[in-house]
Amino acid sequence: MIFSTRSTYGLRAMINLGRQEKLGSVSLTAIAKEENISLKYLERLFSNLKKAGLVKSVKGASGGYSLASQAGQINIYDIIKALEGELNPFHCTGKNEKIYCNSRCNCEVTYVLSRVEEAISRSLKDIKLDQLL
């Protein structure tokens, strides 16, 4: 499975934010500079992370972003889901109703792909943000 730069950059930014958790709010400008990520791109990512309830924003001169929960309570699955949408690496197991094969996705392969998808989701849920700090 290939995750887009949304996942890669978003995870890097969340790790950065987690490392600075005790300092309070961190500006996106500072994160963008430290992680060498476009500020505009980072703003879009943090908009999704905020909607998902993973970060909170503080307005004002000393404003910025902080984690909405402790790093040990945030799992990687939730971060990637907020950035990429519902995780669905295989069309046969997906909820999008698209069928690409002539077996109408009722074949034996579906069982294997479902197990792989479950393992990926379970692994991402088991990894907490604080483990990456």
C-alpha positions as CSV (number, residue, x, y, z in Angstrom):
1,M,0.0,0.0,0.0
2,I,1.3,3.5,-0.8
3,F,0.3,6.4,1.4
4,S,0.5,9.8,0.0
5,T,2.6,12.7,1.2
6,R,-0.4,13.8,3.3
7,S,0.3,10.8,5.6
8,T,4.1,11.3,5.5
9,Y,4.1,15.0,6.1
10,G,1.1,14.8,8.5
11,L,2.9,12.2,10.7
12,R,6.1,14.2,10.7
13,A,4.2,17.3,11.7
14,M,2.3,15.5,14.5
15,I,5.6,14.0,15.8
16,N,7.0,17.5,15.8
17,L,4.0,18.8,17.7
18,G,4.2,15.9,20.1
19,R,7.8,16.6,20.9
20,Q,7.0,20.2,21.8
21,E,3.8,19.3,23.7
22,K,5.1,20.7,27.0
23,L,5.9,24.0,25.4
24,G,2.3,24.8,24.6
25,S,1.1,25.9,21.2
26,V,3.4,25.7,18.2
27,S,3.0,27.8,15.1
28,L,2.6,26.1,11.8
29,T,5.3,28.4,10.4
30,A,7.8,26.8,12.9
31,I,6.7,23.3,12.1
32,A,6.8,24.0,8.3
33,K,10.4,25.4,8.7
34,E,11.6,22.6,10.9
35,E,10.1,19.8,8.7
36,N,10.7,21.5,5.4
37,I,7.1,21.3,4.4
38,S,5.1,24.0,2.5
39,L,3.1,26.2,4.9
40,K,0.1,26.1,2.6
41,Y,0.2,22.3,2.5
42,L,0.6,22.1,6.2
43,E,-2.4,24.4,6.7
44,R,-4.6,22.0,4.7
45,L,-3.3,19.0,6.6
46,F,-3.9,20.7,10.0
47,S,-7.4,21.7,8.9
48,N,-8.2,17.9,8.5
49,L,-6.4,17.0,11.8
50,K,-8.4,19.7,13.6
51,K,-11.7,18.4,12.1
52,A,-10.8,15.0,13.3
53,G,-10.3,16.3,16.8
54,L,-6.6,15.4,16.9
55,V,-5.2,18.9,17.3
56,K,-6.6,22.2,18.6
57,S,-5.7,25.7,17.7
58,V,-5.1,28.7,19.8
59,K,-5.5,32.2,18.4
60,G,-3.4,35.2,19.2
61,A,0.2,36.3,19.3
62,S,1.4,33.2,21.1
63,G,-1.1,31.0,19.3
64,G,-0.6,28.0,17.2
65,Y,-1.5,24.3,17.5
66,S,-1.3,21.7,20.2
67,L,-2.3,18.1,20.5
68,A,-6.0,17.7,21.5
69,S,-5.1,14.7,23.6
70,Q,-1.9,13.3,25.2
71,A,0.4,11.7,22.6
72,G,-0.2,8.3,24.2
73,Q,-3.9,8.5,23.4
74,I,-3.5,9.3,19.7
75,N,-2.9,6.4,17.4
76,I,-1.4,6.5,13.9
77,Y,-4.5,5.0,12.3
78,D,-6.6,8.0,13.4
79,I,-4.0,10.4,12.0
80,I,-3.8,8.7,8.7
81,K,-7.5,8.3,8.5
82,A,-7.9,12.1,9.1
83,L,-5.5,12.8,6.3
84,E,-6.3,10.2,3.7
85,G,-9.9,9.3,4.5
86,E,-11.2,5.9,5.1
87,L,-8.4,3.3,4.8
88,N,-9.3,1.1,1.9
89,P,-6.2,-0.4,0.2
90,F,-8.1,-3.0,-1.9
91,H,-11.1,-2.5,-4.1
92,C,-12.5,-5.9,-3.3
93,T,-12.8,-5.1,0.4
94,G,-13.9,-1.5,0.0
95,K,-17.0,0.3,0.8
96,N,-16.9,2.4,-2.4
97,E,-18.9,-0.2,-4.4
98,K,-16.5,-0.1,-7.3
99,I,-15.9,-3.5,-8.9
100,Y,-12.8,-4.0,-11.0
101,C,-12.9,-7.8,-11.6
102,N,-15.5,-10.0,-13.2
103,S,-16.0,-12.1,-10.0
104,R,-18.0,-9.3,-8.4
105,C,-15.5,-9.6,-5.4
106,N,-17.0,-12.8,-4.1
107,C,-13.9,-14.8,-4.8
108,E,-11.4,-16.4,-2.5
109,V,-9.0,-13.5,-2.9
110,T,-11.4,-11.3,-0.9
111,Y,-10.7,-13.3,2.2
112,V,-7.0,-12.8,1.9
113,L,-7.2,-9.1,1.1
114,S,-9.6,-8.6,4.0
115,R,-7.1,-10.2,6.4
116,V,-4.3,-8.0,5.1
117,E,-6.5,-4.9,5.4
118,E,-7.4,-5.9,9.0
119,A,-3.8,-6.4,9.9
120,I,-2.7,-3.1,8.5
121,S,-5.5,-1.3,10.4
122,R,-4.8,-3.2,13.6
123,S,-1.0,-2.4,13.4
124,L,-1.7,1.3,12.8
125,K,-4.1,1.4,15.8
126,D,-1.5,-0.3,18.0
127,I,1.1,2.4,17.4
128,K,0.6,5.5,19.5
129,L,2.1,8.9,18.8
130,D,4.2,8.9,21.9
131,Q,6.1,5.8,20.7
132,L,7.5,7.9,17.9
133,L,8.6,10.9,20.0
